[in-house]
């Protein structure tokens, strides 16, 4: 698994009027198994491990060749279908968005020139041109290849008025309670439905194509106070006379992702709760 580092503005943690939505993803394909930390598709040819964790979903996956002979992946004939809209993994312009992926949360990041800059929740987003990205990947026996990342949600969701409310101990302040709103979804009314479609072959000319199609849907959205989401810091360090905190939310999992809810969102009464 790739190393993970997430950054956020420390001011988010100091505000009482911010919230986070946590979106649980669930497979619809019976061939996808839950291995506790993430979802895995496994057959005689390949093993595909799926990852969702990140701001607005930073979907990516890894494919391992399980055979003793090479296989080929055609990225132009492969795509991510997000709510019936296909997003190709390869295009002629080779233009992609590169996203930082990660696990910790903090207040600033040090650039290569030594300058400290703040970053929003989920990490900075930049654009770059990939000049050597290949359309056809040659995957030798037992080798692993990583996909590009795709954001799977564009903004937060407005939960139904009848969303379930519950009071739970506040992860940042266990002596107090906080409100969490929950709304479950089925496959026929989910706000997010994904299908990962991959074209494989045992030959470079793809005369014997093999197709793998794995699907997921958003099964639950929980909305909670930002401080509750982050919980207590796990460590801290001084960077340029400022304290840098690291957090590992209890909800963190490669089977779900989170969405920052903006301050002007006043749909929920808990904006006025004191933390």
C-alpha positions in Angstrom: 0.0 0.0 0.0 1.3 3.5 -0.8 2.3 5.8 2.1 -0.4 8.2 3.0 -0.2 11.9 4.3 -3.3 14.2 4.5 -3.2 17.9 5.5 -5.8 20.3 6.7 -6.0 23.9 8.0 -5.7 24.0 11.8 -8.5 26.6 11.8 -10.9 23.9 10.8 -10.2 22.2 14.1 -10.8 25.3 16.1 -14.2 26.2 14.7 -17.5 25.0 16.2 -19.4 25.4 12.9 -17.8 22.9 10.6 -18.8 19.3 9.9 -17.6 16.3 8.0 -19.6 13.7 6.1 -18.3 10.1 6.1 -19.5 8.0 3.2 -19.4 4.2 3.4 -18.9 2.3 0.2 -20.2 -1.3 -0.3 -19.6 -3.7 -3.2 -22.5 -5.0 -5.3 -20.4 -7.6 -7.1 -20.5 -10.9 -5.1 -16.9 -11.6 -6.2 -15.6 -8.7 -4.2 -14.6 -9.7 -0.6 -14.1 -7.6 2.5 -10.7 -8.2 4.0 -11.3 -5.9 7.0 -9.0 -3.1 5.8 -10.3 -2.7 2.2 -12.2 -4.5 -0.6 -10.5 -7.1 -2.8 -11.5 -8.8 -6.0 -9.8 -12.2 -6.4 -9.9 -14.7 -9.2 -7.4 -17.2 -10.8 -5.8 -14.4 -12.9 -5.6 -11.2 -10.9 -6.1 -9.7 -7.5 -7.5 -6.1 -7.4 -7.4 -4.2 -4.1 -9.6 -1.1 -3.8 -9.0 2.1 -1.9 -11.4 5.0 -1.3 -10.1 7.0 1.7 -9.6 10.7 1.1 -11.4 14.1 0.7 -14.4 13.5 -1.6 -13.1 10.0 -2.3 -9.6 9.4 -3.8 -10.5 6.2 -5.6 -7.6 4.1 -6.7 -6.7 0.4 -7.0 -3.8 -2.0 -7.4 -3.8 -5.0 -9.8 -1.6 -8.0 -9.1 -0.9 -10.7 -11.8 -1.3 -14.0 -10.0 -0.2 -16.1 -12.9 3.2 -17.5 -13.9 2.9 -15.9 -17.3 2.6 -12.1 -18.2 -0.7 -10.4 -18.8 -1.5 -7.0 -20.5 -3.8 -4.2 -19.4 -5.4 -1.9 -22.0 -6.1 1.4 -20.1 -7.9 3.0 -23.1 -10.4 0.1 -23.0 -10.7 0.5 -19.2 -12.6 3.1 -17.2 -14.4 4.1 -14.0 -18.1 4.5 -14.5 -19.4 7.0 -11.9 -23.2 7.3 -11.9 -23.3 6.1 -15.5 -20.6 8.5 -16.7 -17.4 6.8 -17.9 -14.0 8.3 -17.0 -11.2 6.7 -19.0 -7.9 5.7 -17.4 -6.0 6.7 -20.5 -6.5 9.4 -23.2 -4.5 10.7 -26.1 -3.6 14.0 -24.4 -2.2 12.2 -21.4 -3.5 15.0 -19.1 -4.3 13.9 -15.6 -4.9 15.4 -12.1 -2.3 14.3 -9.5 -3.6 14.1 -6.0 -1.7 13.7 -2.7 -2.8 10.7 -0.8 -2.4 10.1 2.8 -3.2 9.3 6.4 -2.1 12.1 8.8 -3.6 15.6 9.3 -1.8 18.8 10.0 -1.6 22.6 9.6 1.2 23.2 7.1 3.5 21.5 4.7 7.2 22.4 3.9 7.9 22.8 0.1 11.2 21.7 -1.4 12.4 25.3 -1.2 11.9 25.4 2.5 8.7 27.6 2.5 5.8 26.5 4.7 2.4 26.7 3.0 -1.0 25.8 4.4 -3.2 23.1 2.7 -6.9 22.3 2.7 -8.4 19.1 4.0 -7.5 16.2 1.8 -4.2 17.6 0.5 -3.3 20.0 -2.3 -4.4 19.3 -5.9 -2.1 20.1 -8.8 -2.1 19.4 -12.5 0.6 17.8 -14.6 1.3 16.2 -17.9 2.4 12.6 -17.9 4.8 12.2 -20.9 5.6 8.5 -20.5 2.2 7.1 -19.4 1.6 3.9 -21.4 -1.7 2.8 -22.9 -0.8 -0.9 -22.6 0.8 -2.1 -19.4 2.9 -5.3 -19.5 2.5 -7.0 -16.1 5.0 -9.7 -15.4 4.2 -12.7 -13.2 3.3 -11.7 -9.6 3.9 -8.0 -10.4 1.7 -5.2 -9.1 0.6 -2.0 -11.0 -1.2 1.0 -9.4 -4.0 3.0 -11.1 -4.3 6.7 -11.2 -6.6 8.4 -8.7 -10.1 9.6 -9.4 -12.2 11.8 -7.1 -15.7 10.2 -6.9 -17.7 13.0 -5.2 -17.9 16.6 -6.3 -19.5 18.1 -3.1 -21.3 17.3 0.1 -24.8 15.7 0.2 -27.9 17.2 1.9 -29.3 14.5 4.1 -33.0 13.8 4.3 -34.9 15.5 7.1 -35.7 12.1 8.6 -32.1 11.1 8.9 -31.4 9.1 12.0 -29.9 11.2 14.9 -27.8 9.7 17.7 -25.8 11.1 20.6 -22.4 9.5 21.0 -19.3 10.3 23.2 -17.3 13.1 21.5 -14.0 11.5 20.3 -12.1 14.8 21.0 -13.9 15.4 24.3 -15.1 12.0 25.6 -16.7 13.6 28.7 -19.3 15.3 26.3 -21.7 13.9 23.8 -22.1 15.0 20.2 -24.8 14.4 17.6 -24.2 12.2 14.5 -26.7 12.1 11.6 -27.0 8.9 9.6 -28.8 8.1 6.4 -28.6 4.6 4.9 -29.0 3.9 1.1 -29.8 0.8 -1.0 -28.4 0.1 -4.4 -31.5 1.5 -6.1 -31.5 4.9 -4.3 -27.8 5.5 -3.7 -26.3 8.9 -4.6 -23.0 7.2 -5.8 -22.7 4.1 -7.9 -19.3 3.1 -9.3 -18.2 0.4 -11.7 -14.5 -0.3 -12.4 -14.1 -1.9 -15.8 -10.8 -3.4 -16.8 -9.7 -5.0 -20.1 -7.0 -7.6 -19.8 -5.3 -10.0 -22.2 -2.6 -12.7 -22.4 -1.3 -11.3 -25.7 -0.2 -7.8 -26.6 -2.5 -7.7 -29.6 -5.5 -8.3 -27.3 -7.0 -11.1 -29.5 -8.1 -12.9 -26.4 -9.5 -10.1 -24.2 -10.7 -10.7 -20.6 -13.0 -8.3 -18.9 -13.2 -7.6 -15.1 -16.1 -5.4 -13.9 -16.5 -4.5 -10.2 -19.2 -2.3 -8.8 -19.8 -0.4 -5.6 -22.4 2.0 -4.1 -22.6 4.5 -1.2 -24.5 2.6 1.5 -24.4 5.1 4.3 -23.6 8.8 4.9 -22.9 10.0 8.4 -22.6 13.7 9.2 -20.7 14.8 12.3 -18.8 17.6 14.0 -15.3 18.1 12.6 -13.6 17.8 15.9 -15.4 14.5 16.6 -14.3 13.3 13.2 -10.6 14.1 13.9 -10.6 13.0 17.5 -7.6 13.7 19.7 -4.2 14.3 18.0 -1.9 11.3 18.0 1.3 13.4 17.9 2.6 16.9 17.4 5.8 18.6 16.3 7.1 22.2 16.0 7.5 23.5 12.4 8.6 27.1 12.0 7.5 28.0 15.5 4.0 26.5 14.9 2.7 23.4 16.4 1.8 20.7 13.8 -0.7 18.1 14.9 -1.3 14.6 13.4 -4.7 12.9 13.6 -5.9 9.4 12.8 -9.7 9.5 12.8 -11.4 6.4 14.2 -13.6 6.3 11.1 -10.6 6.1 8.8 -10.9 3.1 6.4 -10.1 2.3 2.8 -13.7 1.2 2.5 -15.1 4.8 3.0 -14.2 8.4 2.4 -15.0 11.8 3.8 -16.4 15.2 2.6 -15.8 18.6 4.3 -19.1 20.4 4.8 -18.7 24.2 4.4 -19.5 26.7 7.1 -22.4 28.2 5.2 -24.3 24.9 5.3 -27.0 25.4 8.0 -29.3 22.5 7.3 -28.4 20.8 10.6 -29.3 22.2 14.1 -26.0 21.0 15.5 -24.2 24.0 14.1 -25.3 25.7 17.4 -24.1 22.9 19.7 -21.3 23.8 22.0 -18.3 21.4 21.9 
